[in-house]
Amino acid sequence: MASSSKSRPILAFDLGGSQLRVGLVTAKGKVIGRTIEPTRAEEGPKRVIARIEGMGKALVVEHGTGKPIAVAAAVASPLDDRGTLHHPPNLAGWKTVPFKAMLARHFKLPVAMGNDATVAALGEHVFGDGRGVDDLVYLTVSTGIGGGVITGGRLLTGAWGMAGELGHIFLAPEGPLGKCGHRGCLESLACGEMIAERAKEAVEAGRKTSLAKLTPKAIKTKDVFEAAREGDIVTKEIVQAAATYLGRGIASLVHVFNPRKVILGGGVTKSWDLIQTTVEKTARGLLLPGFNKRLEIVRTRFGEDIGLLGATALAIRELQLK
Amino acid sequence: MASSSKSRPILAFDLGGSQLRVGLVTAKGKVIGRTIEPTRAEEGPKRVIARIEGMGKALVVEHGTGKPIAVAAAVASPLDDRGTLHHPPNLAGWKTVPFKAMLARHFKLPVAMGNDATVAALGEHVFGDGRGVDDLVYLTVSTGIGGGVITGGRLLTGAWGMAGELGHIFLAPEGPLGKCGHRGCLESLACGEMIAERAKEAVEAGRKTSLAKLTPKAIKTKDVFEAAREGDIVTKEIVQAAATYLGRGIASLVHVFNPRKVILGGGVTKSWDLIQTTVEKTARGLLLPGFNKRLEIVRTRFGEDIGLLGATALAIRELQLK
């Protein structure tokens, strides 16, 4: 312990739609410490980078580590192989942002950067339940929905680094309008923000729910899960509808990838006990014979640290750290 | 030419839901000759293998080649890495069939075997429009719908060889019942057999279509496309609905794989001129920014020989032929 906190860690961060999480992580995947702030994407990339630096410096002081040797970034955005973000639907106001280059200039350190859910798949493969599993799908169900895939032991990247946008598989012609501007993608049907949105609509429509005591605008995803947990019918329906679509999406991905494990993470899976049965029953019920038996569908054991660990796994691989 | 037909070819076959195609192919991807029969799956695997042998022998005599050096098989079935078929929905009555082992015993030759659409992706990558393209999705729209994927230059196989069942991505909660026993998969919405099925239903429902002159049971997919081509409204609607779902499925696959090319083949794409606009417009219209610009969506240049070429590409790779 003492030696790992004295050695020089990796400055890892996970920039999500709601939270900015900054941590110091060892190359062995031990999170020495982490600190969390709201993302505040509206401040723009430069201010966000300055805050990451400040949060990192405070952690170095608090834990008495050496200066970080590299920056490892997980970002909730489609991004290409040069580390340019492309219109992240969950980072309001960000369009085309050469974020990796900006980070390298600012920190004067080697930078590894990947999509948050993509690197989470790598984090599971290197540090978690995906060790020794050469074919796995990771799905993060958070403010938005993203994914990452290990196939044949390698991270799926695609022709220009944008593969794994699993939240944008199409599931319903009559589905609601998503943040991406299209109807019927998995994200529009099952992400945290949309679960809250459906609850707001229910309250506004005067449906009989325990959330009616809140002003619709104030309803958060966690309020919906709390109400459902307490037996509220309307919110239970909303949660189960989202879980059903998650199961359908997972069935699609299993037919596509034939993975041995599907690992779920992200804020919505904090309520895994409420959705697991529906997710798993729906997914398994749709599978062709032969896909089901050796398949496991599990929740990440890393909770909200998975982004930090994924970014670290990427940095170790790309920057040859050890 | 003379030398290639005198040398010993590969005995390739493509066992589809409707047709059994047997060919002699050189290791350079030249189809020396091919012959076609109806599949007649109901005869069972043994009789089908005997027919393949007979068709192959006739081709060897006709083209004066040497005895085949290997058997290369493309089969319209989910199959695992031992070459066992699992409940092929398009080969009626076949359940769990150790087809590769049966072929090896029968022919006493090395056998390479893959799912028809999976190996088609490899055929494109080795011999076709996918040369030099390390990320491509191949989609066959035929009696059923299948797929194959090259990612990072490698054939996607999955944990136990069943990856690429792209016809079974879920697209519509209220979709029709597919041959797989589930509702709303791409195959149930857009494959050749289902296009014919929708036309039968339209005739039976008394809708005003030029196909009403046929007995519903006799309507084939090609009849539907012919009627649509001649301007028949009802069949045009059926064809465009299928094309729309194809586009939606392609959008999902592009978000998942970020391919540089999507290549379509199979009987339905004989009418590519009727569906291309809808397929491409729907797919591209659903894509997130960044996925579209360098993406090409094309039809295979190999027509119905693609299965033979795919099986050959697999044999070359697996059996180290040259």
Chai-1 contact restraints between the chains, C-beta under 6 A:
chainA,res_idxA,chainB,res_idxB,connection_type,confidence,min_distance_angstrom,max_distance_angstrom,comment,restraint_id
A,P78,B,L288,contact,1.0,0.0,6.0,A-B,restraint_1
A,P78,B,G290,contact,1.0,0.0,6.0,A-B,restraint_2
A,H86,B,P289,contact,1.0,0.0,6.0,A-B,restraint_3
A,H86,B,G290,contact,1.0,0.0,6.0,A-B,restraint_4
A,H87,B,P289,contact,1.0,0.0,6.0,A-B,restraint_5
A,D135,B,G158,contact,1.0,0.0,6.0,A-B,restraint_6
A,D135,B,A159,contact,1.0,0.0,6.0,A-B,restraint_7
A,T151,B,L156,contact,1.0,0.0,6.0,A-B,restraint_8
A,L156,B,T151,contact,1.0,0.0,6.0,A-B,restraint_9
A,G158,B,D135,contact,1.0,0.0,6.0,A-B,restraint_10
A,G158,B,F257,contact,1.0,0.0,6.0,A-B,restraint_11
A,G158,B,N258,contact,1.0,0.0,6.0,A-B,restraint_12
A,A159,B,D135,contact,1.0,0.0,6.0,A-B,restraint_13
A,A159,B,N258,contact,1.0,0.0,6.0,A-B,restraint_14
A,A159,B,P259,contact,1.0,0.0,6.0,A-B,restraint_15
A,A159,B,R260,contact,1.0,0.0,6.0,A-B,restraint_16
A,M162,B,N258,contact,1.0,0.0,6.0,A-B,restraint_17
A,M162,B,G290,contact,1.0,0.0,6.0,A-B,restraint_18
A,A163,B,F257,contact,1.0,0.0,6.0,A-B,restraint_19
A,A163,B,N258,contact,1.0,0.0,6.0,A-B,restraint_20
A,E165,B,H255,contact,1.0,0.0,6.0,A-B,restraint_21
A,H168,B,H255,contact,1.0,0.0,6.0,A-B,restraint_22
A,H168,B,L288,contact,1.0,0.0,6.0,A-B,restraint_23
A,I169,B,S252,contact,1.0,0.0,6.0,A-B,restraint_24
A,F170,B,L171,contact,1.0,0.0,6.0,A-B,restraint_25
A,F170,B,R248,contact,1.0,0.0,6.0,A-B,restraint_26
A,F170,B,A251,contact,1.0,0.0,6.0,A-B,restraint_27
A,F170,B,S252,contact,1.0,0.0,6.0,A-B,restraint_28
A,L171,B,F170,contact,1.0,0.0,6.0,A-B,restraint_29
A,A172,B,P173,contact,1.0,0.0,6.0,A-B,restraint_30
A,P173,B,A172,contact,1.0,0.0,6.0,A-B,restraint_31
A,C180,B,L288,contact,1.0,0.0,6.0,A-B,restraint_32
A,H182,B,L286,contact,1.0,0.0,6.0,A-B,restraint_33
A,R248,B,F170,contact,1.0,0.0,6.0,A-B,restraint_34
A,A251,B,F170,contact,1.0,0.0,6.0,A-B,restraint_35
A,S252,B,I169,contact,1.0,0.0,6.0,A-B,restraint_36
A,S252,B,F170,contact,1.0,0.0,6.0,A-B,restraint_37
A,H255,B,E165,contact,1.0,0.0,6.0,A-B,restraint_38
A,H255,B,H168,contact,1.0,0.0,6.0,A-B,restraint_39
A,F257,B,G158,contact,1.0,0.0,6.0,A-B,restraint_40
A,F257,B,A163,contact,1.0,0.0,6.0,A-B,restraint_41
A,N258,B,G158,contact,1.0,0.0,6.0,A-B,restraint_42
A,N258,B,A159,contact,1.0,0.0,6.0,A-B,restraint_43
A,N258,B,M162,contact,1.0,0.0,6.0,A-B,restraint_44
A,N258,B,A163,contact,1.0,0.0,6.0,A-B,restraint_45
A,P259,B,A159,contact,1.0,0.0,6.0,A-B,restraint_46
A,R260,B,A159,contact,1.0,0.0,6.0,A-B,restraint_47
A,L286,B,H182,contact,1.0,0.0,6.0,A-B,restraint_48
A,L288,B,P78,contact,1.0,0.0,6.0,A-B,restraint_49
A,L288,B,H168,contact,1.0,0.0,6.0,A-B,restraint_50
A,L288,B,C180,contact,1.0,0.0,6.0,A-B,restraint_51
A,P289,B,H86,contact,1.0,0.0,6.0,A-B,restraint_52
A,P289,B,H87,contact,1.0,0.0,6.0,A-B,restraint_53
A,G290,B,P78,contact,1.0,0.0,6.0,A-B,restraint_54
A,G290,B,H86,contact,1.0,0.0,6.0,A-B,restraint_55
A,G290,B,M162,contact,1.0,0.0,6.0,A-B,restraint_56
